[in-house]
Amino acid sequence: MQEIAELIQRVGFPVFVATYVLMRLEPAIHNLNKSVRLLMILVARQQGTTVEEIERQFGNGKR
């Protein structure tokens, strides 16, 4: 607990909270990215195309 108090004192409370939230959200964001990738593969197969063709045509969601 003393280390956390020293960290907050050193970097400031807002920086500490932002770091804590980002560390907690990182696994959730990683899992969400995996789910979106799997859904893209599923949709590509249903459409009779490949993921590479979809990425080539649409890029990163930008047209």
Beta strands, then each sheet from edge to edge (+ up, - down):
end
